[in-house]
């Protein structure tokens, strides 16, 4: 057993009871190397879409954002160029490169059906795929995997993080992997545990499979990120969160690049609830965006050739107020943006029916108004990239969504 296979091992007591890696429910197929991969990243806390993708061409934008407004491309502290009206936050260098390579599509003025600005309820709607919070105990992505063709059903998804999020709960077989906070096991301890479980077919199988999955994750995450996650404290929380994010991203790449591994992965990031001291080209949000962007670059590198068949969707529960508040931040809003990036994406464009930022155009006089239903993006992506039948998308994956027509042509033909 190599050091990579045993270091930062997961809690074996939990494993024995059902485990951090749910091997009993996983059936991995042996698909061809070039089959489609999908990664869903949930940005918890409501990312400010007007900061991440500033509409500098809107004449009301600068007045609302004041000294946090990003200037047009080419000026100091300016946005990265997109289409001449929208730009990218300067911290999103990798996404800017992806846009120029036609591997990034940006959606703006987008929202789920939810309108009441509660993180808890907004995330529930975002993940369940239902029009109302707490209407389902399963998630749209899991239901989509269950409805996919037989070949796709055998290709398990994997949830990376402390818990399996709602979006991946349901009837389809999925796996989970969690970064461990425990110290590495020495050879003697590992040998004793192996002997202890040897007489139990179920536990010995779970132990072996968990070690294998941990080895895949560790190979991609790297020693620096792995060790940093065990030293979290209030003083170093941002650095620890970034290290944990880097570890999860590396693990996602490790799982998805395996020819016989899962083809769908989900993980989340936090820290997007910027009520105070949000910053503009520099500051709190800029640092978070830089970490997010760096993780996406790492994911591409880790996936290698599989990146060419990958689509990564980044979504958040809702947007933030159009204007800066009194504490130099933004409050809970409505419409926001989403990113779709990857080698499989027909990118190099911004998709938006822009409502404008005038006082009359704002939703309830305060928020960017929604003009694009997130479910339209999800339906188009799942139909074209995962092969989910349109009938299933309408009936079971996104119930009561007839008005949200699939947005097609999102993937390379």
Secondary structure, 3 states (H helix, E strand, C coil): CCHHHHCCCCCHHHHHHCCCCCHHHCCCCCCCCCCCEEEEEEECCCCCHHHHCCCCCCCCHHHHHHHHCCECCCCCCECEECCCCCEECCCCHHHHHHHHCCCEEEEEEEECCCCCCCHHHHHHHHHHCCCCCCCCCCCHHHHHHHHCCHHHHCCCEEEECCCCCHHHCCCCCEEEECCCCCCCCCHHHHHHHHHHHCCCHHHHHHHHHHHHHHHHHHHHHCHHHHHHHHHCCCCCHHHHHHHHHHHHHHHHHHHHCCCCCCCEEEEEECCCCCCCCCCCCCCHHHHHHHHHHHHHHHHHHHHHHHHHHEEEEEEECCCEECCCCCCCCCCECCCEEEEEECCCECCCEEECCCCCCCCCCCECCCECCCCEEHHHHHHHHHHHHHCCCHHHHHHHHCCCCCCCCCCCCCECC
